[in-house]
Amino acid sequence: MKSCPLCKSNMIIDIVYGYPGDELQDEASRGKVKLGGCLIEPDNPEYRCKSCGHEFGGLDKFLNDEFINDDL
């Protein structure tokens, strides 16, 4: 189970990108997913904490790695 890196809550939902259909809009309105918009960028976060609102995941987990930053 995932937990928020800031508040340690386990109330984590997926952030979904792209044009949402009716079913996905319904899930978002019930708080089961967050709609991330139609622009899909490599550094978009993957998850949102429902407790504190922090968004995380995606490439940020790799770009914060000293080994990879040294290679850039």
mmJSON file of the N, C-alpha and C atoms, coordinates in Angstrom:
{"data_MODEL":{"atom_site":{
"group_PDB":["ATOM","ATOM","ATOM","ATOM","ATOM","ATOM","ATOM","ATOM","ATOM","ATOM","ATOM","ATOM","ATOM","ATOM","ATOM","ATOM","ATOM","ATOM","ATOM","ATOM","ATOM","ATOM","ATOM","ATOM","ATOM","ATOM","ATOM","ATOM","ATOM","ATOM","ATOM","ATOM","ATOM","ATOM","ATOM","ATOM","ATOM","ATOM","ATOM","ATOM","ATOM","ATOM","ATOM","ATOM","ATOM","ATOM","ATOM","ATOM","ATOM","ATOM","ATOM","ATOM","ATOM","ATOM","ATOM","ATOM","ATOM","ATOM","ATOM","ATOM","ATOM","ATOM","ATOM","ATOM","ATOM","ATOM","ATOM","ATOM","ATOM","ATOM","ATOM","ATOM","ATOM","ATOM","ATOM","ATOM","ATOM","ATOM","ATOM","ATOM","ATOM","ATOM","ATOM","ATOM","ATOM","ATOM","ATOM","ATOM","ATOM","ATOM","ATOM","ATOM","ATOM","ATOM","ATOM","ATOM","ATOM","ATOM","ATOM","ATOM","ATOM","ATOM","ATOM","ATOM","ATOM","ATOM","ATOM","ATOM","ATOM","ATOM","ATOM","ATOM","ATOM","ATOM","ATOM","ATOM","ATOM","ATOM","ATOM","ATOM","ATOM","ATOM","ATOM","ATOM","ATOM","ATOM","ATOM","ATOM","ATOM","ATOM","ATOM","ATOM","ATOM","ATOM","ATOM","ATOM","ATOM","ATOM","ATOM","ATOM","ATOM","ATOM","ATOM","ATOM","ATOM","ATOM","ATOM","ATOM","ATOM","ATOM","ATOM","ATOM","ATOM","ATOM","ATOM","ATOM","ATOM","ATOM","ATOM","ATOM","ATOM","ATOM","ATOM","ATOM","ATOM","ATOM","ATOM","ATOM","ATOM","ATOM","ATOM","ATOM","ATOM","ATOM","ATOM","ATOM","ATOM","ATOM","ATOM","ATOM","ATOM","ATOM","ATOM","ATOM","ATOM","ATOM","ATOM","ATOM","ATOM","ATOM","ATOM","ATOM","ATOM","ATOM","ATOM","ATOM","ATOM","ATOM","ATOM","ATOM","ATOM","ATOM","ATOM","ATOM","ATOM","ATOM","ATOM","ATOM","ATOM","ATOM","ATOM","ATOM","ATOM","ATOM","ATOM","ATOM"],
"id":[1,2,3,4,5,6,7,8,9,10,11,12,13,14,15,16,17,18,19,20,21,22,23,24,25,26,27,28,29,30,31,32,33,34,35,36,37,38,39,40,41,42,43,44,45,46,47,48,49,50,51,52,53,54,55,56,57,58,59,60,61,62,63,64,65,66,67,68,69,70,71,72,73,74,75,76,77,78,79,80,81,82,83,84,85,86,87,88,89,90,91,92,93,94,95,96,97,98,99,100,101,102,103,104,105,106,107,108,109,110,111,112,113,114,115,116,117,118,119,120,121,122,123,124,125,126,127,128,129,130,131,132,133,134,135,136,137,138,139,140,141,142,143,144,145,146,147,148,149,150,151,152,153,154,155,156,157,158,159,160,161,162,163,164,165,166,167,168,169,170,171,172,173,174,175,176,177,178,179,180,181,182,183,184,185,186,187,188,189,190,191,192,193,194,195,196,197,198,199,200,201,202,203,204,205,206,207,208,209,210,211,212,213,214,215,216],
"type_symbol":["N","C","C","N","C","C","N","C","C","N","C","C","N","C","C","N","C","C","N","C","C","N","C","C","N","C","C","N","C","C","N","C","C","N","C","C","N","C","C","N","C","C","N","C","C","N","C","C","N","C","C","N","C","C","N","C","C","N","C","C","N","C","C","N","C","C","N","C","C","N","C","C","N","C","C","N","C","C","N","C","C","N","C","C","N","C","C","N","C","C","N","C","C","N","C","C","N","C","C","N","C","C","N","C","C","N","C","C","N","C","C","N","C","C","N","C","C","N","C","C","N","C","C","N","C","C","N","C","C","N","C","C","N","C","C","N","C","C","N","C","C","N","C","C","N","C","C","N","C","C","N","C","C","N","C","C","N","C","C","N","C","C","N","C","C","N","C","C","N","C","C","N","C","C","N","C","C","N","C","C","N","C","C","N","C","C","N","C","C","N","C","C","N","C","C","N","C","C","N","C","C","N","C","C","N","C","C","N","C","C","N","C","C","N","C","C"],
"label_atom_id":["N","CA","C","N","CA","C","N","CA","C","N","CA","C","N","CA","C","N","CA","C","N","CA","C","N","CA","C","N","CA","C","N","CA","C","N","CA","C","N","CA","C","N","CA","C","N","CA","C","N","CA","C","N","CA","C","N","CA","C","N","CA","C","N","CA","C","N","CA","C","N","CA","C","N","CA","C","N","CA","C","N","CA","C","N","CA","C","N","CA","C","N","CA","C","N","CA","C","N","CA","C","N","CA","C","N","CA","C","N","CA","C","N","CA","C","N","CA","C","N","CA","C","N","CA","C","N","CA","C","N","CA","C","N","CA","C","N","CA","C","N","CA","C","N","CA","C","N","CA","C","N","CA","C","N","CA","C","N","CA","C","N","CA","C","N","CA","C","N","CA","C","N","CA","C","N","CA","C","N","CA","C","N","CA","C","N","CA","C","N","CA","C","N","CA","C","N","CA","C","N","CA","C","N","CA","C","N","CA","C","N","CA","C","N","CA","C","N","CA","C","N","CA","C","N","CA","C","N","CA","C","N","CA","C","N","CA","C","N","CA","C","N","CA","C","N","CA","C","N","CA","C"],
"label_alt_id":[null,null,null,null,null,null,null,null,null,null,null,null,null,null,null,null,null,null,null,null,null,null,null,null,null,null,null,null,null,null,null,null,null,null,null,null,null,null,null,null,null,null,null,null,null,null,null,null,null,null,null,null,null,null,null,null,null,null,null,null,null,null,null,null,null,null,null,null,null,null,null,null,null,null,null,null,null,null,null,null,null,null,null,null,null,null,null,null,null,null,null,null,null,null,null,null,null,null,null,null,null,null,null,null,null,null,null,null,null,null,null,null,null,null,null,null,null,null,null,null,null,null,null,null,null,null,null,null,null,null,null,null,null,null,null,null,null,null,null,null,null,null,null,null,null,null,null,null,null,null,null,null,null,null,null,null,null,null,null,null,null,null,null,null,null,null,null,null,null,null,null,null,null,null,null,null,null,null,null,null,null,null,null,null,null,null,null,null,null,null,null,null,null,null,null,null,null,null,null,null,null,null,null,null,null,null,null,null,null,null,null,null,null,null,null,null],
"label_comp_id":["MET","MET","MET","LYS","LYS","LYS","SER","SER","SER","CYS","CYS","CYS","PRO","PRO","PRO","LEU","LEU","LEU","CYS","CYS","CYS","LYS","LYS","LYS","SER","SER","SER","ASN","ASN","ASN","MET","MET","MET","ILE","ILE","ILE","ILE","ILE","ILE","ASP","ASP","ASP","ILE","ILE","ILE","VAL","VAL","VAL","TYR","TYR","TYR","GLY","GLY","GLY","TYR","TYR","TYR","PRO","PRO","PRO","GLY","GLY","GLY","ASP","ASP","ASP","GLU","GLU","GLU","LEU","LEU","LEU","GLN","GLN","GLN","ASP","ASP","ASP","GLU","GLU","GLU","ALA","ALA","ALA","SER","SER","SER","ARG","ARG","ARG","GLY","GLY","GLY","LYS","LYS","LYS","VAL","VAL","VAL","LYS","LYS","LYS","LEU","LEU","LEU","GLY","GLY","GLY","GLY","GLY","GLY","CYS","CYS","CYS","LEU","LEU","LEU","ILE","ILE","ILE","GLU","GLU","GLU","PRO","PRO","PRO","ASP","ASP","ASP","ASN","ASN","ASN","PRO","PRO","PRO","GLU","GLU","GLU","TYR","TYR","TYR","ARG","ARG","ARG","CYS","CYS","CYS","LYS","LYS","LYS","SER","SER","SER","CYS","CYS","CYS","GLY","GLY","GLY","HIS","HIS","HIS","GLU","GLU","GLU","PHE","PHE","PHE","GLY","GLY","GLY","GLY","GLY","GLY","LEU","LEU","LEU","ASP","ASP","ASP","LYS","LYS","LYS","PHE","PHE","PHE","LEU","LEU","LEU","ASN","ASN","ASN","ASP","ASP","ASP","GLU","GLU","GLU","PHE","PHE","PHE","ILE","ILE","ILE","ASN","ASN","ASN","ASP","ASP","ASP","ASP","ASP","ASP","LEU","LEU","LEU"],
"label_asym_id":["A","A","A","A","A","A","A","A","A","A","A","A","A","A","A","A","A","A","A","A","A","A","A","A","A","A","A","A","A","A","A","A","A","A","A","A","A","A","A","A","A","A","A","A","A","A","A","A","A","A","A","A","A","A","A","A","A","A","A","A","A","A","A","A","A","A","A","A","A","A","A","A","A","A","A","A","A","A","A","A","A","A","A","A","A","A","A","A","A","A","A","A","A","A","A","A","A","A","A","A","A","A","A","A","A","A","A","A","A","A","A","A","A","A","A","A","A","A","A","A","A","A","A","A","A","A","A","A","A","A","A","A","A","A","A","A","A","A","A","A","A","A","A","A","A","A","A","A","A","A","A","A","A","A","A","A","A","A","A","A","A","A","A","A","A","A","A","A","A","A","A","A","A","A","A","A","A","A","A","A","A","A","A","A","A","A","A","A","A","A","A","A","A","A","A","A","A","A","A","A","A","A","A","A","A","A","A","A","A","A","A","A","A","A","A","A"],
"label_entity_id":["1","1","1","1","1","1","1","1","1","1","1","1","1","1","1","1","1","1","1","1","1","1","1","1","1","1","1","1","1","1","1","1","1","1","1","1","1","1","1","1","1","1","1","1","1","1","1","1","1","1","1","1","1","1","1","1","1","1","1","1","1","1","1","1","1","1","1","1","1","1","1","1","1","1","1","1","1","1","1","1","1","1","1","1","1","1","1","1","1","1","1","1","1","1","1","1","1","1","1","1","1","1","1","1","1","1","1","1","1","1","1","1","1","1","1","1","1","1","1","1","1","1","1","1","1","1","1","1","1","1","1","1","1","1","1","1","1","1","1","1","1","1","1","1","1","1","1","1","1","1","1","1","1","1","1","1","1","1","1","1","1","1","1","1","1","1","1","1","1","1","1","1","1","1","1","1","1","1","1","1","1","1","1","1","1","1","1","1","1","1","1","1","1","1","1","1","1","1","1","1","1","1","1","1","1","1","1","1","1","1","1","1","1","1","1","1"],
"label_seq_id":[1,1,1,2,2,2,3,3,3,4,4,4,5,5,5,6,6,6,7,7,7,8,8,8,9,9,9,10,10,10,11,11,11,12,12,12,13,13,13,14,14,14,15,15,15,16,16,16,17,17,17,18,18,18,19,19,19,20,20,20,21,21,21,22,22,22,23,23,23,24,24,24,25,25,25,26,26,26,27,27,27,28,28,28,29,29,29,30,30,30,31,31,31,32,32,32,33,33,33,34,34,34,35,35,35,36,36,36,37,37,37,38,38,38,39,39,39,40,40,40,41,41,41,42,42,42,43,43,43,44,44,44,45,45,45,46,46,46,47,47,47,48,48,48,49,49,49,50,50,50,51,51,51,52,52,52,53,53,53,54,54,54,55,55,55,56,56,56,57,57,57,58,58,58,59,59,59,60,60,60,61,61,61,62,62,62,63,63,63,64,64,64,65,65,65,66,66,66,67,67,67,68,68,68,69,69,69,70,70,70,71,71,71,72,72,72],
"pdbx_PDB_ins_code":[null,null,null,null,null,null,null,null,null,null,null,null,null,null,null,null,null,null,null,null,null,null,null,null,null,null,null,null,null,null,null,null,null,null,null,null,null,null,null,null,null,null,null,null,null,null,null,null,null,null,null,null,null,null,null,null,null,null,null,null,null,null,null,null,null,null,null,null,null,null,null,null,null,null,null,null,null,null,null,null,null,null,null,null,null,null,null,null,null,null,null,null,null,null,null,null,null,null,null,null,null,null,null,null,null,null,null,null,null,null,null,null,null,null,null,null,null,null,null,null,null,null,null,null,null,null,null,null,null,null,null,null,null,null,null,null,null,null,null,null,null,null,null,null,null,null,null,null,null,null,null,null,null,null,null,null,null,null,null,null,null,null,null,null,null,null,null,null,null,null,null,null,null,null,null,null,null,null,null,null,null,null,null,null,null,null,null,null,null,null,null,null,null,null,null,null,null,null,null,null,null,null,null,null,null,null,null,null,null,null,null,null,null,null,null,null],
"Cartn_x":[0.84,0.0,0.886,0.515,1.277,0.941,1.909,1.662,2.27,1.72,2.172,3.562,4.49,5.82,5.832,4.785,4.75,4.048,2.788,2.01,1.876,2.366,2.343,0.952,-0.041,-1.395,-1.4,-2.304,-2.458,-3.692,-4.243,-5.403,-4.908,-4.411,-3.777,-4.678,-4.841,-5.605,-4.719,-5.052,-4.33,-4.727,-3.764,-4.048,-4.08,-5.195,-5.404,-5.346,-4.559,-4.382,-5.061,-5.41,-6.083,-7.53,-8.228,-9.622,-10.495,-11.217,-11.994,-13.351,-13.743,-15.092,-16.034,-17.274,-18.295,-17.956,-17.49,-17.181,-16.052,-15.024,-13.898,-14.312,-15.161,-15.667,-16.483,-17.23,-18.007,-17.09,-16.036,-15.076,-14.397,-14.082,-13.453,-14.408,-15.668,-16.638,-16.864,-16.608,-16.724,-15.41,-14.36,-13.08,-12.237,-12.522,-11.75,-10.499,-10.491,-9.324,-9.313,-8.178,-8.085,-7.803,-8.518,-8.263,-7.088,-6.083,-4.862,-4.815,-5.812,-5.835,-5.479,-5.58,-5.359,-3.903,-3.105,-1.691,-0.918,-0.294,0.472,1.945,2.564,3.968,4.745,6.029,6.801,6.969,6.863,7.067,5.758,4.638,3.359,3.379,2.804,2.709,1.714,1.915,1.047,-0.027,0.237,-0.641,-0.944,-2.091,-2.478,-2.906,-2.455,-2.858,-4.168,-5.179,-6.473,-6.433,-5.441,-5.352,-4.748,-3.607,-2.914,-2.856,-3.266,-3.276,-1.956,-0.943,0.372,0.276,0.877,0.92,2.354,2.522,3.863,3.91,5.092,5.292,5.718,5.74,6.182,7.692,8.177,9.619,10.289,9.534,10.179,10.937,10.479,11.175,12.536,12.679,13.96,14.828,14.228,15.003,15.581,15.034,15.589,16.741,16.983,18.052,19.389,20.346,21.638,22.366,22.235,22.938,22.472,21.185,20.653,20.971,20.857,21.184,22.639,23.524,24.938,25.138,24.277,24.403,23.78,22.945,22.261,23.179],
"Cartn_y":[-1.181,0.0,1.246,2.219,3.46,4.369,5.198,6.214,7.532,8.614,9.951,10.211,10.705,10.998,12.187,13.007,14.156,13.838,13.387,13.2,11.738,10.82,9.374,8.745,9.487,8.944,7.857,6.904,5.877,6.135,7.334,7.716,8.289,7.405,7.788,7.388,8.315,8.007,8.242,7.588,7.765,9.08,9.687,10.831,10.289,10.528,9.977,11.115,10.914,11.932,11.501,12.481,12.223,12.677,12.573,12.994,11.954,12.355,11.383,11.094,9.838,9.44,9.604,9.218,9.368,8.589,7.362,6.524,7.137,7.631,8.236,9.539,10.316,11.538,11.21,10.127,9.688,9.279,8.535,8.132,9.346,10.335,11.555,12.32,12.383,13.109,12.415,11.115,10.366,10.312,10.98,11.042,9.796,8.944,7.706,7.907,8.922,9.304,10.826,11.371,12.797,12.922,13.81,14.059,15.023,14.616,15.404,16.308,16.236,17.073,16.283,16.952,16.285,16.296,17.218,17.268,16.221,15.325,14.264,14.608,14.939,15.332,14.262,14.092,13.053,13.29,14.54,14.803,14.959,14.562,14.609,13.646,14.072,13.154,12.033,10.919,9.746,9.622,10.18,9.962,11.271,11.291,12.439,11.92,12.597,12.27,12.987,12.247,12.838,13.554,13.266,13.91,15.312,15.443,16.734,17.376,16.641,17.199,17.108,16.528,16.404,15.454,15.864,15.019,14.557,13.281,12.712,11.551,11.013,9.908,10.45,9.616,10.047,10.175,11.008,11.161,11.864,12.588,13.28,12.32,11.072,10.103,9.741,9.864,9.588,10.832,11.986,13.207,13.674,13.212,13.533,12.616,11.605,10.654,11.284,11.346,11.978,11.332,10.021,9.322,9.825,9.953,10.419,11.885,12.707,14.124,14.328,13.469,13.564,13.307,12.452,12.122,13.165,14.04,15.037,16.137],
"Cartn_z":[0.0,0.0,0.0,-0.818,-0.91,0.258,0.623,1.636,1.181,1.661,1.29,1.866,1.049,1.569,2.533,2.551,3.47,4.782,4.698,5.926,6.344,5.511,5.783,5.729,5.251,5.11,4.043,4.184,3.153,2.286,2.36,1.547,0.212,-0.643,-1.899,-3.068,-4.014,-5.226,-6.443,-7.541,-8.796,-9.443,-10.144,-11.004,-12.426,-13.114,-14.453,-15.469,-16.528,-17.561,-18.852,-19.665,-20.927,-20.855,-21.963,-22.012,-21.303,-20.253,-19.478,-20.094,-20.058,-20.45,-19.276,-19.468,-18.427,-17.158,-17.325,-16.158,-15.33,-15.996,-15.291,-14.606,-15.243,-14.617,-13.373,-13.424,-12.269,-11.12,-11.429,-10.398,-9.777,-10.6,-10.09,-9.18,-9.548,-8.721,-7.377,-7.321,-6.061,-5.295,-5.813,-5.111,-5.219,-6.198,-6.352,-7.191,-8.063,-8.855,-8.968,-9.361,-9.665,-11.15,-11.813,-13.228,-13.333,-14.098,-14.211,-15.416,-16.281,-17.468,-18.707,-19.829,-21.112,-21.559,-21.008,-21.382,-20.59,-21.306,-20.662,-20.798,-19.668,-19.61,-18.838,-19.154,-18.463,-16.967,-16.521,-15.096,-14.316,-14.911,-14.202,-13.009,-11.881,-10.734,-11.005,-10.344,-10.52,-9.453,-8.27,-7.127,-6.403,-5.696,-4.871,-3.507,-2.487,-1.117,-0.82,-0.421,-0.09,1.26,2.082,3.388,3.303,2.611,2.586,1.201,0.15,-1.195,-1.938,-1.317,-1.966,-3.157,-4.282,-5.473,-5.675,-5.987,-6.061,-7.033,-7.237,-8.166,-9.518,-10.506,-11.828,-11.886,-12.777,-12.94,-11.774,-10.936,-9.831,-8.927,-8.834,-7.988,-8.576,-9.902,-10.536,-10.615,-10.867,-11.008,-9.685,-8.571,-7.268,-6.896,-7.683,-7.436,-7.813,-6.886,-7.149,-8.312,-8.457,-9.536,-10.89,-11.067,-12.344,-12.559,-11.515,-11.654,-12.054,-11.566,-11.939,-13.422,-14.0,-15.414,-16.329,-15.786,-16.616,-16.931],
"occupancy":[1.0,1.0,1.0,1.0,1.0,1.0,1.0,1.0,1.0,1.0,1.0,1.0,1.0,1.0,1.0,1.0,1.0,1.0,1.0,1.0,1.0,1.0,1.0,1.0,1.0,1.0,1.0,1.0,1.0,1.0,1.0,1.0,1.0,1.0,1.0,1.0,1.0,1.0,1.0,1.0,1.0,1.0,1.0,1.0,1.0,1.0,1.0,1.0,1.0,1.0,1.0,1.0,1.0,1.0,1.0,1.0,1.0,1.0,1.0,1.0,1.0,1.0,1.0,1.0,1.0,1.0,1.0,1.0,1.0,1.0,1.0,1.0,1.0,1.0,1.0,1.0,1.0,1.0,1.0,1.0,1.0,1.0,1.0,1.0,1.0,1.0,1.0,1.0,1.0,1.0,1.0,1.0,1.0,1.0,1.0,1.0,1.0,1.0,1.0,1.0,1.0,1.0,1.0,1.0,1.0,1.0,1.0,1.0,1.0,1.0,1.0,1.0,1.0,1.0,1.0,1.0,1.0,1.0,1.0,1.0,1.0,1.0,1.0,1.0,1.0,1.0,1.0,1.0,1.0,1.0,1.0,1.0,1.0,1.0,1.0,1.0,1.0,1.0,1.0,1.0,1.0,1.0,1.0,1.0,1.0,1.0,1.0,1.0,1.0,1.0,1.0,1.0,1.0,1.0,1.0,1.0,1.0,1.0,1.0,1.0,1.0,1.0,1.0,1.0,1.0,1.0,1.0,1.0,1.0,1.0,1.0,1.0,1.0,1.0,1.0,1.0,1.0,1.0,1.0,1.0,1.0,1.0,1.0,1.0,1.0,1.0,1.0,1.0,1.0,1.0,1.0,1.0,1.0,1.0,1.0,1.0,1.0,1.0,1.0,1.0,1.0,1.0,1.0,1.0,1.0,1.0,1.0,1.0,1.0,1.0,1.0,1.0,1.0,1.0,1.0,1.0],
"B_iso_or_equiv":[0.0,0.0,0.0,0.0,0.0,0.0,0.0,0.0,0.0,0.0,0.0,0.0,0.0,0.0,0.0,0.0,0.0,0.0,0.0,0.0,0.0,0.0,0.0,0.0,0.0,0.0,0.0,0.0,0.0,0.0,0.0,0.0,0.0,0.0,0.0,0.0,0.0,0.0,0.0,0.0,0.0,0.0,0.0,0.0,0.0,0.0,0.0,0.0,0.0,0.0,0.0,0.0,0.0,0.0,0.0,0.0,0.0,0.0,0.0,0.0,0.0,0.0,0.0,0.0,0.0,0.0,0.0,0.0,0.0,0.0,0.0,0.0,0.0,0.0,0.0,0.0,0.0,0.0,0.0,0.0,0.0,0.0,0.0,0.0,0.0,0.0,0.0,0.0,0.0,0.0,0.0,0.0,0.0,0.0,0.0,0.0,0.0,0.0,0.0,0.0,0.0,0.0,0.0,0.0,0.0,0.0,0.0,0.0,0.0,0.0,0.0,0.0,0.0,0.0,0.0,0.0,0.0,0.0,0.0,0.0,0.0,0.0,0.0,0.0,0.0,0.0,0.0,0.0,0.0,0.0,0.0,0.0,0.0,0.0,0.0,0.0,0.0,0.0,0.0,0.0,0.0,0.0,0.0,0.0,0.0,0.0,0.0,0.0,0.0,0.0,0.0,0.0,0.0,0.0,0.0,0.0,0.0,0.0,0.0,0.0,0.0,0.0,0.0,0.0,0.0,0.0,0.0,0.0,0.0,0.0,0.0,0.0,0.0,0.0,0.0,0.0,0.0,0.0,0.0,0.0,0.0,0.0,0.0,0.0,0.0,0.0,0.0,0.0,0.0,0.0,0.0,0.0,0.0,0.0,0.0,0.0,0.0,0.0,0.0,0.0,0.0,0.0,0.0,0.0,0.0,0.0,0.0,0.0,0.0,0.0,0.0,0.0,0.0,0.0,0.0,0.0],
"pdbx_formal_charge":[null,null,null,null,null,null,null,null,null,null,null,null,null,null,null,null,null,null,null,null,null,null,null,null,null,null,null,null,null,null,null,null,null,null,null,null,null,null,null,null,null,null,null,null,null,null,null,null,null,null,null,null,null,null,null,null,null,null,null,null,null,null,null,null,null,null,null,null,null,null,null,null,null,null,null,null,null,null,null,null,null,null,null,null,null,null,null,null,null,null,null,null,null,null,null,null,null,null,null,null,null,null,null,null,null,null,null,null,null,null,null,null,null,null,null,null,null,null,null,null,null,null,null,null,null,null,null,null,null,null,null,null,null,null,null,null,null,null,null,null,null,null,null,null,null,null,null,null,null,null,null,null,null,null,null,null,null,null,null,null,null,null,null,null,null,null,null,null,null,null,null,null,null,null,null,null,null,null,null,null,null,null,null,null,null,null,null,null,null,null,null,null,null,null,null,null,null,null,null,null,null,null,null,null,null,null,null,null,null,null,null,null,null,null,null,null],
"auth_seq_id":[1,1,1,2,2,2,3,3,3,4,4,4,5,5,5,6,6,6,7,7,7,8,8,8,9,9,9,10,10,10,11,11,11,12,12,12,13,13,13,14,14,14,15,15,15,16,16,16,17,17,17,18,18,18,19,19,19,20,20,20,21,21,21,22,22,22,23,23,23,24,24,24,25,25,25,26,26,26,27,27,27,28,28,28,29,29,29,30,30,30,31,31,31,32,32,32,33,33,33,34,34,34,35,35,35,36,36,36,37,37,37,38,38,38,39,39,39,40,40,40,41,41,41,42,42,42,43,43,43,44,44,44,45,45,45,46,46,46,47,47,47,48,48,48,49,49,49,50,50,50,51,51,51,52,52,52,53,53,53,54,54,54,55,55,55,56,56,56,57,57,57,58,58,58,59,59,59,60,60,60,61,61,61,62,62,62,63,63,63,64,64,64,65,65,65,66,66,66,67,67,67,68,68,68,69,69,69,70,70,70,71,71,71,72,72,72],
"auth_comp_id":["MET","MET","MET","LYS","LYS","LYS","SER","SER","SER","CYS","CYS","CYS","PRO","PRO","PRO","LEU","LEU","LEU","CYS","CYS","CYS","LYS","LYS","LYS","SER","SER","SER","ASN","ASN","ASN","MET","MET","MET","ILE","ILE","ILE","ILE","ILE","ILE","ASP","ASP","ASP","ILE","ILE","ILE","VAL","VAL","VAL","TYR","TYR","TYR","GLY","GLY","GLY","TYR","TYR","TYR","PRO","PRO","PRO","GLY","GLY","GLY","ASP","ASP","ASP","GLU","GLU","GLU","LEU","LEU","LEU","GLN","GLN","GLN","ASP","ASP","ASP","GLU","GLU","GLU","ALA","ALA","ALA","SER","SER","SER","ARG","ARG","ARG","GLY","GLY","GLY","LYS","LYS","LYS","VAL","VAL","VAL","LYS","LYS","LYS","LEU","LEU","LEU","GLY","GLY","GLY","GLY","GLY","GLY","CYS","CYS","CYS","LEU","LEU","LEU","ILE","ILE","ILE","GLU","GLU","GLU","PRO","PRO","PRO","ASP","ASP","ASP","ASN","ASN","ASN","PRO","PRO","PRO","GLU","GLU","GLU","TYR","TYR","TYR","ARG","ARG","ARG","CYS","CYS","CYS","LYS","LYS","LYS","SER","SER","SER","CYS","CYS","CYS","GLY","GLY","GLY","HIS","HIS","HIS","GLU","GLU","GLU","PHE","PHE","PHE","GLY","GLY","GLY","GLY","GLY","GLY","LEU","LEU","LEU","ASP","ASP","ASP","LYS","LYS","LYS","PHE","PHE","PHE","LEU","LEU","LEU","ASN","ASN","ASN","ASP","ASP","ASP","GLU","GLU","GLU","PHE","PHE","PHE","ILE","ILE","ILE","ASN","ASN","ASN","ASP","ASP","ASP","ASP","ASP","ASP","LEU","LEU","LEU"],
"auth_asym_id":["A","A","A","A","A","A","A","A","A","A","A","A","A","A","A","A","A","A","A","A","A","A","A","A","A","A","A","A","A","A","A","A","A","A","A","A","A","A","A","A","A","A","A","A","A","A","A","A","A","A","A","A","A","A","A","A","A","A","A","A","A","A","A","A","A","A","A","A","A","A","A","A","A","A","A","A","A","A","A","A","A","A","A","A","A","A","A","A","A","A","A","A","A","A","A","A","A","A","A","A","A","A","A","A","A","A","A","A","A","A","A","A","A","A","A","A","A","A","A","A","A","A","A","A","A","A","A","A","A","A","A","A","A","A","A","A","A","A","A","A","A","A","A","A","A","A","A","A","A","A","A","A","A","A","A","A","A","A","A","A","A","A","A","A","A","A","A","A","A","A","A","A","A","A","A","A","A","A","A","A","A","A","A","A","A","A","A","A","A","A","A","A","A","A","A","A","A","A","A","A","A","A","A","A","A","A","A","A","A","A","A","A","A","A","A","A"],
"auth_atom_id":["N","CA","C","N","CA","C","N","CA","C","N","CA","C","N","CA","C","N","CA","C","N","CA","C","N","CA","C","N","CA","C","N","CA","C","N","CA","C","N","CA","C","N","CA","C","N","CA","C","N","CA","C","N","CA","C","N","CA","C","N","CA","C","N","CA","C","N","CA","C","N","CA","C","N","CA","C","N","CA","C","N","CA","C","N","CA","C","N","CA","C","N","CA","C","N","CA","C","N","CA","C","N","CA","C","N","CA","C","N","CA","C","N","CA","C","N","CA","C","N","CA","C","N","CA","C","N","CA","C","N","CA","C","N","CA","C","N","CA","C","N","CA","C","N","CA","C","N","CA","C","N","CA","C","N","CA","C","N","CA","C","N","CA","C","N","CA","C","N","CA","C","N","CA","C","N","CA","C","N","CA","C","N","CA","C","N","CA","C","N","CA","C","N","CA","C","N","CA","C","N","CA","C","N","CA","C","N","CA","C","N","CA","C","N","CA","C","N","CA","C","N","CA","C","N","CA","C","N","CA","C","N","CA","C","N","CA","C","N","CA","C","N","CA","C","N","CA","C","N","CA","C"],
"pdbx_PDB_model_num":[1,1,1,1,1,1,1,1,1,1,1,1,1,1,1,1,1,1,1,1,1,1,1,1,1,1,1,1,1,1,1,1,1,1,1,1,1,1,1,1,1,1,1,1,1,1,1,1,1,1,1,1,1,1,1,1,1,1,1,1,1,1,1,1,1,1,1,1,1,1,1,1,1,1,1,1,1,1,1,1,1,1,1,1,1,1,1,1,1,1,1,1,1,1,1,1,1,1,1,1,1,1,1,1,1,1,1,1,1,1,1,1,1,1,1,1,1,1,1,1,1,1,1,1,1,1,1,1,1,1,1,1,1,1,1,1,1,1,1,1,1,1,1,1,1,1,1,1,1,1,1,1,1,1,1,1,1,1,1,1,1,1,1,1,1,1,1,1,1,1,1,1,1,1,1,1,1,1,1,1,1,1,1,1,1,1,1,1,1,1,1,1,1,1,1,1,1,1,1,1,1,1,1,1,1,1,1,1,1,1,1,1,1,1,1,1]
}}}
